[in-house]
């Protein structure tokens, strides 16, 4: 992901999340955070999804993932997340963690299919008050 991608990222973000990240948040991931891997999925010159993950020592923290609503259900979310996990594995990661909304059963299903399990609950985690599930996957 580059700064030039931000208009397309923010357009998907607005429709993909109840509490979207703003431009400043993505800008910081691209320019200021050397532990962050913001990645865009571009097909035929069109940005159709993205993932942001951090590598903290041996832990891949998935910060966000979204696919353009018109392109969902085609395996692209799985491909983006698998690619991030493989890249982190090559750099020595052994575990991955993420938070997901209690109501987001689609994302939970994706995560479970890749080996993530719910290991905790974080009440009031999101700005709108929703509970987060903390999920982890052991990669090795
Ligand atoms: C979560 C998200 C990234 C999945 O992307 P996607 O490209 O549609 O997902 P895929 O086609 O790769 O599907 C992967 C798995 O997700 C689950 N899934 C996808 N669509 C689903 C649906 N409509 N109902 C239930 N499960 C679904 C399934 O487990 C699926 O595996 P399967 O195809 O073997 O059944 C996408 O729905 C999205 O952008 N959601 C909005 C943003 C969001 O909630 N992000 C996560 C929290 S930050």
Boltz pocket constraint, residues with backbone or C-beta under 6 A from the ligand:
constraints:
  - pocket:
      binder: B
      contacts: [[A, 16], [A, 17], [A, 63], [A, 64], [A, 65], [A, 66], [A, 67], [A, 68], [A, 71], [A, 72], [A, 73], [A, 74], [A, 75], [A, 76], [A, 77], [A, 78], [A, 79], [A, 99], [A, 100], [A, 101], [A, 104], [A, 105], [A, 106], [A, 107], [A, 109], [A, 110], [A, 113]]
      max_distance: 6.0
